[in-house]
Amino acid sequence: MLFINFFYLLWRCLSISTKELSVNSEIKAVQVRVIDDLGNQIGVLKTKDALNMAQEKGLDLVEIAPTAQIPVCRIMDYGKYKFEKAKKERDAKKRQVVIETKEVQLSWNIDTHDFNTRVNFARKFIESGNKVKVSLELNKGREMAHIELGYQMLEKFEQACLDFSVVEKRPIREGRRISMFFGPKKTKPASGQTDNSENPGNSGKIEKEKEKAEAGAKKT
């Protein structure tokens, strides 16, 4: 707990120097429209009076809509706001899924054991959230003379993968190579599952207020 408090205080100090918005004494407007820390509309005040109001609460005065006819400011803990915003961005980054395309190679006369091994490789890649490129290279001679056997081999591979994948691209021939692509099956969200993205925290509320205030400024 002590470590978290220390990190938060350190972040609060550092965030003031890297902020995107004007805070406290940096606000140049003579008067501002004020929203308090509870989201209530206070009205238009002299900037120095709004600063005094924020300081009495131990909070900051943040200019969230500087382009409005009368700039809009909100009283808030700016360090906490930046901390929550950065945490939200880090969490979103962690949830990002990097999809890779893995390749599985077949041969025209592959035996059953090796064939099943390739299917298991494909299953492992697909269940890890990746895509799979399955390729089969035809050598000169009999294989080139019977290209349809290569397509049959890929069709056999497709049938072996139906329970855990979907075909994203049908077999295509490029020179002596025939390739096709598989991807994970689409899954529907469980019944009753909620999306946390629809429940923004304090930083999300501030962003919405900022957008609303800026939209109002364009109309004036």
Contacts in CASP RR format, 6 or more apart in sequence:
PFRMAT RR
TARGET T0000
AUTHOR 0000-0000-0000
METHOD contacts of the structure
MODEL  1
MLFINFFYLLWRCLSISTKELSVNSEIKAVQVRVIDDLGNQIGVLKTKDA
LNMAQEKGLDLVEIAPTAQIPVCRIMDYGKYKFEKAKKERDAKKRQVVIE
TKEVQLSWNIDTHDFNTRVNFARKFIESGNKVKVSLELNKGREMAHIELG
YQMLEKFEQACLDFSVVEKRPIREGRRISMFFGPKKTKPASGQTDNSENP
GNSGKIEKEKEKAEAGAKKT
8 80 0 8 1.000
8 83 0 8 1.000
11 79 0 8 1.000
11 82 0 8 1.000
11 83 0 8 1.000
11 86 0 8 1.000
12 77 0 8 1.000
12 78 0 8 1.000
12 79 0 8 1.000
12 80 0 8 1.000
12 82 0 8 1.000
12 83 0 8 1.000
15 78 0 8 1.000
15 79 0 8 1.000
15 82 0 8 1.000
15 83 0 8 1.000
16 23 0 8 1.000
16 78 0 8 1.000
16 79 0 8 1.000
19 78 0 8 1.000
19 82 0 8 1.000
21 62 0 8 1.000
21 63 0 8 1.000
21 64 0 8 1.000
21 66 0 8 1.000
21 78 0 8 1.000
22 28 0 8 1.000
22 62 0 8 1.000
22 63 0 8 1.000
22 66 0 8 1.000
23 60 0 8 1.000
23 61 0 8 1.000
23 62 0 8 1.000
23 63 0 8 1.000
23 78 0 8 1.000
24 51 0 8 1.000
24 54 0 8 1.000
24 60 0 8 1.000
24 61 0 8 1.000
25 51 0 8 1.000
26 63 0 8 1.000
27 47 0 8 1.000
27 51 0 8 1.000
27 61 0 8 1.000
27 63 0 8 1.000
27 71 0 8 1.000
27 73 0 8 1.000
29 47 0 8 1.000
29 63 0 8 1.000
29 66 0 8 1.000
29 70 0 8 1.000
29 71 0 8 1.000
30 46 0 8 1.000
30 47 0 8 1.000
31 44 0 8 1.000
31 45 0 8 1.000
31 46 0 8 1.000
31 47 0 8 1.000
31 70 0 8 1.000
32 44 0 8 1.000
32 45 0 8 1.000
32 47 0 8 1.000
32 50 0 8 1.000
32 61 0 8 1.000
32 63 0 8 1.000
32 70 0 8 1.000
32 71 0 8 1.000
32 72 0 8 1.000
32 73 0 8 1.000
33 41 0 8 1.000
33 43 0 8 1.000
33 44 0 8 1.000
33 68 0 8 1.000
33 70 0 8 1.000
33 71 0 8 1.000
33 72 0 8 1.000
33 73 0 8 1.000
34 41 0 8 1.000
34 42 0 8 1.000
34 43 0 8 1.000
34 44 0 8 1.000
34 45 0 8 1.000
34 50 0 8 1.000
34 53 0 8 1.000
34 61 0 8 1.000
34 73 0 8 1.000
34 74 0 8 1.000
34 75 0 8 1.000
35 41 0 8 1.000
35 42 0 8 1.000
35 64 0 8 1.000
35 72 0 8 1.000
35 73 0 8 1.000
35 74 0 8 1.000
35 75 0 8 1.000
35 209 0 8 1.000
36 42 0 8 1.000
36 53 0 8 1.000
36 74 0 8 1.000
36 75 0 8 1.000
37 57 0 8 1.000
37 59 0 8 1.000
37 74 0 8 1.000
37 75 0 8 1.000
37 76 0 8 1.000
37 77 0 8 1.000
39 74 0 8 1.000
39 209 0 8 1.000
42 50 0 8 1.000
42 53 0 8 1.000
44 70 0 8 1.000
45 53 0 8 1.000
47 61 0 8 1.000
47 73 0 8 1.000
50 61 0 8 1.000
50 73 0 8 1.000
50 75 0 8 1.000
51 61 0 8 1.000
53 61 0 8 1.000
53 75 0 8 1.000
54 60 0 8 1.000
54 61 0 8 1.000
54 75 0 8 1.000
57 75 0 8 1.000
59 75 0 8 1.000
59 76 0 8 1.000
59 77 0 8 1.000
59 78 0 8 1.000
60 75 0 8 1.000
60 76 0 8 1.000
60 77 0 8 1.000
60 78 0 8 1.000
60 79 0 8 1.000
61 73 0 8 1.000
61 74 0 8 1.000
61 75 0 8 1.000
62 73 0 8 1.000
62 74 0 8 1.000
62 75 0 8 1.000
62 76 0 8 1.000
62 78 0 8 1.000
62 81 0 8 1.000
63 71 0 8 1.000
63 72 0 8 1.000
63 73 0 8 1.000
64 72 0 8 1.000
64 73 0 8 1.000
64 74 0 8 1.000
64 206 0 8 1.000
64 209 0 8 1.000
64 210 0 8 1.000
64 213 0 8 1.000
65 71 0 8 1.000
65 72 0 8 1.000
65 210 0 8 1.000
65 213 0 8 1.000
65 214 0 8 1.000
65 217 0 8 1.000
67 214 0 8 1.000
67 217 0 8 1.000
68 213 0 8 1.000
68 214 0 8 1.000
68 216 0 8 1.000
68 217 0 8 1.000
68 220 0 8 1.000
69 217 0 8 1.000
69 220 0 8 1.000
72 209 0 8 1.000
72 213 0 8 1.000
72 217 0 8 1.000
74 206 0 8 1.000
74 209 0 8 1.000
76 202 0 8 1.000
76 206 0 8 1.000
80 202 0 8 1.000
81 202 0 8 1.000
81 203 0 8 1.000
81 206 0 8 1.000
84 201 0 8 1.000
84 202 0 8 1.000
84 203 0 8 1.000
85 203 0 8 1.000
85 204 0 8 1.000
88 201 0 8 1.000
88 203 0 8 1.000
88 204 0 8 1.000
97 129 0 8 1.000
99 129 0 8 1.000
99 130 0 8 1.000
99 131 0 8 1.000
100 130 0 8 1.000
100 131 0 8 1.000
101 130 0 8 1.000
101 131 0 8 1.000
101 132 0 8 1.000
101 133 0 8 1.000
101 181 0 8 1.000
102 121 0 8 1.000
102 125 0 8 1.000
102 130 0 8 1.000
102 131 0 8 1.000
102 132 0 8 1.000
102 133 0 8 1.000
103 132 0 8 1.000
103 133 0 8 1.000
103 134 0 8 1.000
103 135 0 8 1.000
104 118 0 8 1.000
104 121 0 8 1.000
104 122 0 8 1.000
104 125 0 8 1.000
104 132 0 8 1.000
104 133 0 8 1.000
104 134 0 8 1.000
104 135 0 8 1.000
105 118 0 8 1.000
105 134 0 8 1.000
105 135 0 8 1.000
105 136 0 8 1.000
105 137 0 8 1.000
106 115 0 8 1.000
106 118 0 8 1.000
106 134 0 8 1.000
106 135 0 8 1.000
106 136 0 8 1.000
106 153 0 8 1.000
106 154 0 8 1.000
106 157 0 8 1.000
107 114 0 8 1.000
107 136 0 8 1.000
107 137 0 8 1.000
108 136 0 8 1.000
108 138 0 8 1.000
108 139 0 8 1.000
108 143 0 8 1.000
108 149 0 8 1.000
108 150 0 8 1.000
108 153 0 8 1.000
110 118 0 8 1.000
110 153 0 8 1.000
115 156 0 8 1.000
115 157 0 8 1.000
115 160 0 8 1.000
116 160 0 8 1.000
118 134 0 8 1.000
118 157 0 8 1.000
119 157 0 8 1.000
119 160 0 8 1.000
119 161 0 8 1.000
122 132 0 8 1.000
122 134 0 8 1.000
122 157 0 8 1.000
122 161 0 8 1.000
122 165 0 8 1.000
122 182 0 8 1.000
123 161 0 8 1.000
123 164 0 8 1.000
123 165 0 8 1.000
125 131 0 8 1.000
125 132 0 8 1.000
126 132 0 8 1.000
126 161 0 8 1.000
126 164 0 8 1.000
126 165 0 8 1.000
126 182 0 8 1.000
126 183 0 8 1.000
126 184 0 8 1.000
127 164 0 8 1.000
127 184 0 8 1.000
129 184 0 8 1.000
130 183 0 8 1.000
130 184 0 8 1.000
131 168 0 8 1.000
131 181 0 8 1.000
131 182 0 8 1.000
131 183 0 8 1.000
131 184 0 8 1.000
132 165 0 8 1.000
132 181 0 8 1.000
132 182 0 8 1.000
132 183 0 8 1.000
133 179 0 8 1.000
133 180 0 8 1.000
133 181 0 8 1.000
134 154 0 8 1.000
134 157 0 8 1.000
134 179 0 8 1.000
134 180 0 8 1.000
134 181 0 8 1.000
134 182 0 8 1.000
135 177 0 8 1.000
135 178 0 8 1.000
135 179 0 8 1.000
136 150 0 8 1.000
136 153 0 8 1.000
136 154 0 8 1.000
136 177 0 8 1.000
136 178 0 8 1.000
136 179 0 8 1.000
137 176 0 8 1.000
137 177 0 8 1.000
138 144 0 8 1.000
138 147 0 8 1.000
138 150 0 8 1.000
138 176 0 8 1.000
138 177 0 8 1.000
138 178 0 8 1.000
139 176 0 8 1.000
140 176 0 8 1.000
143 149 0 8 1.000
143 150 0 8 1.000
144 176 0 8 1.000
147 173 0 8 1.000
147 178 0 8 1.000
150 178 0 8 1.000
151 171 0 8 1.000
151 178 0 8 1.000
154 171 0 8 1.000
154 178 0 8 1.000
154 180 0 8 1.000
155 171 0 8 1.000
158 167 0 8 1.000
158 180 0 8 1.000
158 182 0 8 1.000
161 182 0 8 1.000
164 184 0 8 1.000
164 185 0 8 1.000
165 182 0 8 1.000
165 183 0 8 1.000
165 184 0 8 1.000
165 185 0 8 1.000
166 182 0 8 1.000
166 183 0 8 1.000
166 184 0 8 1.000
166 185 0 8 1.000
166 186 0 8 1.000
167 180 0 8 1.000
167 181 0 8 1.000
167 182 0 8 1.000
167 183 0 8 1.000
168 181 0 8 1.000
168 182 0 8 1.000
168 183 0 8 1.000
169 180 0 8 1.000
169 181 0 8 1.000
170 180 0 8 1.000
171 178 0 8 1.000
171 179 0 8 1.000
171 180 0 8 1.000
172 178 0 8 1.000
172 179 0 8 1.000
172 180 0 8 1.000
200 207 0 8 1.000
200 208 0 8 1.000
END
